[in-house]
């Protein structure tokens, strides 16, 4: 069971000459504060608990795995069950090869229960700063002092909402992918999906399967890799190639990708001048892991358009000056961590997009990030590796 600090209560009471008044109690003290109770936060807490390190887990929502609960219904892991378990508890053997969203939530709930993790729910970190050699973490309810802080709030903390000319004029439904649940409301209607990442690709599949007519707007060149090759998960291949230099790894997978995916330029897509391994390792971006999007494009069930130039009342004008009408628009434009909203020294340890420059390692004294490295071998697997490394470093 994890060690937890004794709660002092929010306020102490005293008698003043003018009557009763309150004043804040002393900050709660613990060795480590973990911020976030989804996969990265739970994995870190689980490893700290196994190492006997005193810690608390802060979670702004009312349950674990909030991001997974709120994603679109069709979402599945792109990594296999065997490669997606967190430290000290594998995923259940009865799960399918690629677990669904609700199964991941079930697993995270079971993980917290099995490892005795009891997050402080409803406590969002509003200020994290280092003072006099210790970390001070404030929530709206409490203040904590600790030797270490592990930020595990993840990439998907805040939806990224770029804007286009005319966006406010569009009279149909315009939502971010974080608000999309399923395509039932769009049956028989034209829908534009802006963005060709894994969320955009799978949302387009969901729309097509539910009888809508999706178009994907693709602004930039892309890489596409199959999720499986001859029954072998492509991310398992990525693990084997982990020690191979990037350009050599890309040269090795190029004929594999060409044989399975084919020539994407014939489908109206532009290909990046470098391969998927370089895209991940050097640029921190995941290529499209194809689970059926390309086949539906070939069948004409998903159309491809260039980037959006502007929106109109009834649809969009694209960069090739074509104009189309849409009943709905889904912005699959990703997320931003926005750690600067609560972490005072974020500018010292993040890049121009606000993403930590190091994940799984100490950045400032006693400050760690978990779950921010884009891994070619799967995020949950990488989270487990980072969490174990962080806990070992803190324990020792």
Beta strands, then each sheet from edge to edge (+ up, - down):
strand 1: 11-16
strand 2: 19-24
strand 3: 28-35
strand 4: 55-59
strand 5: 120-121
strand 6: 127-131
strand 7: 134-138
strand 8: 143-151
strand 9: 158-159
strand 10: 173-176
strand 11: 190-194
strand 12: 213-217
strand 13: 224-226
strand 14: 228-229
strand 15: 232-233
strand 16: 288-290
strand 17: 302-305
strand 18: 308-311
strand 19: 315-318
strand 20: 323-325
strand 21: 328-331
strand 22: 335-336
strand 23: 367-369
sheet 1: 1+ 2-
sheet 2: 5+ 4+ 3+ 8+ 7- 6+
sheet 3: 5+ 4+ 3+ 8+ 23+
sheet 4: 9+ 22-
sheet 5: 10+ 21+ 11+ 12+ 17+
sheet 6: 13+ 16+
sheet 7: 14+ 15-
sheet 8: 18+ 19- 20+
end
